[in-house]
């Protein structure tokens, strides 16, 4: 999934841009999605910067729908995260915020350390 995020996708007949987690706005959208996901009734933030309005939110949600990270709830304007998309976005945010530190020393790495390091190296092209 991470390698497909920057590519354009379709929502219905509309082609929408990819998701670039190197941009601060998309990072904040994904972090808000993760933060609000346990509380489906908390769909509105009390304050928002004036440069980020409903049109920006709608466009960003449409991009996330194109990547099957969120879906629309019935015929409403509300959205909810999909479990697989939520897991993927959480993993990307964790990998972006947590640098790789081997836990068992360089002389005796465990298989999980090797896998984690390989994922971290692969994510360099996706994350800032």
N, C-alpha and C positions, 0 to 999 in steps of 0.2 A: 503493500500500500504506500509506503513513503515515497517510492520512486514515481508513483502516479500522481501525487499531490500537485506538483507544479503544472501538470498538463491540463488543458481545457477539458470540460465535460459538459454533458447535456442534461437539462432539466426540462422534460417535455420536448418541445420544439426549439427551446432556447439554448444557445451555446453560451456557457459561462466560463470565466477565466479560472485558472488553477489557484491553488492555495499556496502562498509563499510565506512560510513561517519565519523567514528572515525579516519580514516587515512587522513593525511593532503593532500595527492595528490588528493583523491577523493573529498574532500571539495573544493579544488581549481578548479577542473574540473567542479563541479556543480555551483560554484560561477561564473566561466567564462561563462558557458552555460547561466546562468540567465542574466549576464551582456551583452552578445552578442546577446541575443534573439531579442531585438527590432531592431537590425541592421543586417538583414540577409546577407548583402553584406560584413560586417566586419567579415569575416571568418578566418582571420589570425591575430595572435598577432605579434607585431613587434619584441618583444624580448621574449626569453624563456630560462629557465635554461638549461644548457647543459645536465643535467641528465634526462630531460623530452623531449623526441624526438617524431618523427612521429609515431613510433611503439607504444609508450605508449599512445599517443592520439588516435590512431586507436583502440587499445584494450579497452580503457575507453569508447569510443563512442560505441563500440560493446556491452559493458556491459549495457550502457544506452539504446541501441536499444532493448536489451533483456528484459528490464523492461518496454518497451513502453514509455520511456521518450523522446526519439528522434526517428526520422525516416529518412531514406535515401531519398534524393530528386531524384526521377526518377532513372536512371541508372548511376548517377554520384557518385563521392566520397564525395559529400557534404551532410551534415545532417542539419535537422531543428528540433527544439523542438516541441513536441506536446503540445497543450494547457493544457491538464490535467496533463501531466508530469511536465510541467513548474510550474503550480500551486503547485503541491505536493513538488517539490524541493524547491521552494521559501518558502513554509510553514515550511519545515524542517530546512532550514537555519535560518529563523526568530526565530523558537523555540529554535534552538541551541544558537543563539546569544542573545536572550532576556530572562532574568530570569523572573519568574512569580512574579508579584507584584499586590496584590489585589488593585483595584482602589477605592473601596467603604468601606474599613475597614472590619475586620474579623467578627464584630458583625452583619453586615448587608450585606452579599454577595448576589449579583445578580446571576441569573442562568448562565449568560455568564461567570462570574468569576469561577463558579464551573466547567463548561465545560472546560474552559481554563486550570484550575489547573489539571483536570483529564487527559487532553491531555499531559500536561507537564510531569506529573508523568509517563505516559505510554511511553513517548519518552526517558526516562532515559536509557532504554536498547538499543536504536538505536543510540543515539547521545552521544558524549563524555562529 
